[in-house]
Amino acid sequence: MPEVPPRERESKSLAKITKPRERAGRPPACAVCRCAAWWNGWRVIYPMVAAITAATTERWELPVPRAKCSRCRHGFTCYPDGIYPRRQYQLDVVAETAAAVALGEASGAEVARTSRAAPTSVRRWLGWIATLASAGDLLAIASRIDPDVPVAGGLLPADRGEGSVRARAAAVLAALEHIGAALVRRGLTLAARTGLGRVLGWQHAVHGDVYGLVAGVRHLSPGMAIGGSGGRA
């Protein structure tokens, strides 16, 4: 019998946690035409989710409800708080994995074992975060959302293009933490515990924006841009 690679052994040993079906009495209004919708079945996803009580990840078998607009017939999935669309890994897992490399001393291979991700995915996440936004712009947005709390200016040298991908990713992650904390202070209820999860999760909930993991749109939604609506929900 051939030897099973360590990576596959680890993946097979990770048990799935099956979550029950849960949904509200009525689905939210259609995001396209704002008309009422009706429930239209379920979709099962298998996200990797950051455990609340331990520094590890869990594989969930999660049924999420589907809905359809009664007017334009647009179909959509209603994701629970903290679960981001089109992503196998919860945003908190992505943020914590990237932070362990960008802000800590761990290597990509080391943190990949903890998050059950491939080392290549960790490197791609780091590069994606480094170019997601300007750390200077993020700090300015944080100040506009919550002007009474000063933010650190020491993040700006890496933001001007100096330093490695790790340094730029560290600056962006730190700035996102400022914005995430500012949104919470403004009274928003956000299930994610990381700045990346809070900011991108908020943008999806409020503006409908979904960001690809390593490609696609790499700027903030109009509501978060300088001069936009900022933290208004």
C-alpha positions in Angstrom: 0.0 0.0 0.0 1.5 3.4 -1.0 2.3 5.9 1.8 -0.4 8.6 2.3 1.2 12.1 2.1 1.2 14.0 5.5 -1.0 16.7 3.9 -3.7 14.1 3.0 -3.5 12.4 6.3 -4.1 15.7 8.1 -7.0 16.6 5.8 -8.7 13.2 6.4 -8.3 13.5 10.2 -10.2 16.8 10.3 -13.8 15.9 11.2 -16.7 17.9 9.7 -19.0 19.7 12.2 -22.5 19.4 10.8 -24.6 22.6 11.4 -28.4 22.5 11.5 -30.6 24.2 9.0 -31.5 27.7 10.2 -33.3 30.6 8.5 -35.6 33.5 9.3 -39.3 33.5 8.8 -38.9 35.6 5.6 -35.8 36.1 3.4 -34.4 39.6 2.9 -35.5 41.8 0.0 -34.0 41.2 -3.4 -30.7 43.1 -3.8 -31.5 43.8 -7.5 -35.0 45.3 -7.4 -35.6 45.5 -3.6 -38.9 43.5 -3.9 -40.0 40.7 -1.5 -38.5 37.2 -2.0 -39.5 33.7 -1.1 -37.4 30.8 0.2 -36.2 28.5 -2.5 -34.3 25.5 -1.1 -30.9 25.1 0.4 -27.2 24.9 -0.6 -24.6 23.0 1.4 -21.1 24.6 1.8 -18.0 23.4 3.6 -16.1 26.4 5.0 -13.0 26.4 7.2 -14.0 28.5 10.2 -11.8 29.9 13.0 -12.7 28.1 16.2 -13.9 30.5 19.0 -12.1 28.8 21.9 -8.9 27.4 20.3 -6.2 28.6 17.9 -7.3 26.2 15.2 -9.8 25.9 12.4 -12.9 23.7 12.0 -14.4 22.2 8.8 -18.2 22.9 8.8 -20.9 21.2 6.8 -23.2 24.2 6.6 -26.6 24.4 4.9 -27.4 27.9 3.8 -30.9 28.9 2.6 -31.5 30.0 -1.0 -34.2 32.6 -1.9 -35.8 33.9 -5.1 -37.2 37.3 -5.9 -41.0 37.3 -6.5 -40.7 40.0 -9.2 -37.4 39.7 -11.2 -36.8 36.0 -10.3 -33.3 36.7 -9.2 -32.0 33.8 -7.1 -29.5 34.4 -4.2 -28.0 32.7 -1.2 -28.5 34.1 2.3 -25.2 33.6 4.2 -25.1 33.7 8.0 -23.1 36.3 9.8 -19.3 35.7 9.6 -19.5 33.4 6.5 -18.4 35.2 3.4 -19.6 34.2 -0.1 -17.5 32.4 -2.6 -14.9 31.4 -0.2 -13.9 28.1 1.3 -12.0 29.8 4.1 -13.7 32.2 6.5 -12.2 35.7 6.3 -11.0 35.4 9.9 -9.0 32.3 8.9 -7.4 34.2 6.0 -6.6 37.2 8.2 -5.2 35.2 11.1 -3.1 33.1 8.7 -1.7 36.1 6.9 -1.1 37.9 10.1 1.0 35.0 11.5 3.3 35.5 8.5 3.2 39.2 8.1 3.3 40.2 11.8 4.9 37.2 13.4 7.9 35.0 12.8 6.1 32.0 11.3 6.8 30.8 7.8 4.1 30.2 5.3 4.5 26.4 5.6 4.1 26.6 9.4 0.9 28.6 9.4 -0.5 26.5 6.5 -0.5 23.4 8.7 -2.6 25.2 11.4 -5.1 26.6 8.9 -5.3 23.4 6.8 -4.4 25.5 3.8 -1.7 24.9 1.2 1.5 27.0 1.5 0.8 28.3 -2.0 -2.6 29.6 -0.8 -0.9 31.4 2.2 1.5 33.2 -0.1 -1.3 34.2 -2.4 -3.4 35.5 0.5 -0.5 37.6 1.7 0.0 39.1 -1.8 -3.7 39.7 -2.2 -3.9 41.6 1.2 -0.8 43.6 0.4 -2.5 45.0 -2.7 -6.1 45.1 -1.4 -6.0 48.8 -0.5 -3.6 51.6 0.5 -2.9 51.5 4.2 -2.8 55.3 4.2 -6.3 55.5 2.7 -7.5 52.9 5.2 -6.2 54.9 8.1 -7.9 58.0 6.7 -11.2 56.1 6.5 -10.8 54.9 10.1 -10.3 58.5 11.2 -13.4 59.7 9.3 -15.6 56.9 10.7 -14.4 57.6 14.3 -12.6 61.0 14.4 -12.3 61.0 18.2 -9.8 58.2 18.2 -6.3 58.9 16.7 -4.8 56.2 14.6 -1.1 55.3 14.3 0.9 57.0 11.5 3.8 54.5 11.6 2.1 52.3 9.0 2.7 54.7 6.1 6.4 54.0 5.1 5.4 50.4 4.0 2.3 51.8 2.3 4.4 54.0 0.0 5.8 50.9 -1.7 8.9 50.4 0.5 9.6 47.0 2.0 8.6 43.5 1.3 5.2 42.0 0.6 5.1 41.0 4.3 5.6 44.6 5.3 2.9 45.9 3.0 0.5 43.2 4.1 1.2 44.0 7.8 0.4 47.6 7.2 -2.9 46.8 5.5 -3.9 44.3 8.2 -3.1 46.8 10.9 -5.1 49.5 9.2 -8.1 47.2 8.7 -8.0 46.5 12.4 -8.5 50.3 13.0 -11.4 50.4 10.6 -13.0 47.2 12.1 -12.7 48.6 15.6 -14.2 52.0 14.4 -17.2 50.3 12.9 -17.9 48.4 16.1 -17.6 51.7 18.1 -20.1 53.2 15.7 -22.6 50.6 16.9 -22.5 48.1 14.1 -22.9 44.4 15.1 -20.2 42.4 13.3 -19.7 38.7 13.7 -16.1 38.6 12.5 -13.3 39.3 15.0 -10.6 40.4 12.6 -10.4 43.7 10.8 -10.3 42.0 7.4 -13.4 40.0 8.3 -15.3 43.0 9.7 -14.6 45.4 6.9 -15.2 43.1 3.9 -18.1 41.4 5.7 -19.6 44.8 6.3 -19.1 45.9 2.7 -20.9 42.7 1.5 -23.8 43.2 3.9 -24.3 46.9 3.2 -23.2 47.3 -0.4 -23.3 43.8 -1.8 -19.6 43.8 -2.7 -17.9 40.4 -2.9 -14.1 40.2 -3.2 -12.3 37.3 -4.9 -9.7 35.7 -2.8 -6.7 36.7 -5.0 -8.2 38.4 -8.0 -10.9 40.7 -9.1 -11.8 44.1 -7.6 -9.1 45.3 -5.3 -10.5 48.6 -4.1 -13.1 49.5 -1.4 -16.7 49.9 -2.2 -18.0 53.4 -3.0 -19.4 53.6 0.5 -15.9 53.2 2.0 -14.0 55.4 -0.4 -12.7 58.8 0.6 -15.6 61.2 0.4 -18.1 58.3 0.4 -20.7 57.4 3.0 -18.1 55.9 5.3 -19.4 54.0 8.2 -23.1 54.6 7.6 -25.0 51.4 7.5 
